[in-house]
Amino acid sequence: MDREKAQMVLTELLSENPNPESELHFTNPYETLVAVILSAQCLDKRVNMVTPKLFERFKFVEDMANASVEEVEEYIKSINFYHNKARFLVNSAKKIVNDFGGVVPSNFNDLMSLDGVSRKTAQVVLMEAFNINALPVDTHIHRVTNKIFGKNFKTPLETENFLRSVYDENCFSKLHRILVLHGRYNCKAKNPDCKNCRIKMYCNAFNETNK
């Protein structure tokens, strides 16, 4: 039943937006990594306001590796947790230069070795920078999945494992993007717009509330 519902949910969401894309702005793997690190617990719109000047000053990973944390902080101080993130950016750049020849790695384990890179971050970079099907789970996807399928998963990893069991790998990237957008603009944590939801007929939470 879960797998059947999963296919109907994805089909319905993609019928309105067949080619969902990330709302972060980037043009290469280095910019992707930087933008995704900055986006943790921060709105994409805010990140997009900061990155143009950041990328102008630190155009290449070597520029970031040679920068001081204090200088990077000046460019990202409107971002949540900017002290930590500035350190992450500089340390990750140094490791990329020293250990990976100045090239952002394109495999999961190497990405996870970078400062400030979580399981979710690594998968987003693989998906967006290298066109590799991945299934990163953020707070939106975690929340939406629990509501639609009537689950009580406690961690993003539990949610990821479930989604991997009901969807084929070739749709993981589209699934990630469309569920993020659905959680961001429709199935919000506060005041979800159930009235205009395209998948309410499949949603366990909606059907339980409206019995």
Number of C-alpha atoms within 10 A of each C-alpha: 7 14 14 10 15 17 13 13 20 18 15 13 19 16 10 10 12 13 10 18 15 14 13 17 17 20 9 12 19 21 22 22 26 26 23 23 23 28 20 20 12 15 14 17 12 16 24 17 14 17 21 15 13 17 19 9 13 18 14 14 24 17 14 25 21 14 18 13 19 11 11 21 18 13 18 22 14 14 21 17 14 17 16 13 24 28 18 20 26 23 21 24 29 22 18 23 18 13 13 13 10 17 16 25 22 18 14 15 11 14 23 17 15 20 18 23 20 16 16 19 24 26 24 26 30 24 20 22 19 15 12 17 19 24 24 25 26 20 15 19 26 23 22 24 24 17 16 22 16 15 16 13 15 11 11 18 16 14 23 19 12 16 22 14 12 15 17 12 14 11 13 18 22 20 25 25 19 21 26 23 20 19 20 16 13 19 24 16 13 6 8 14 12 15 9 10 15 16 17 17 11 15 21 17 17 18 12 9 7 7 5
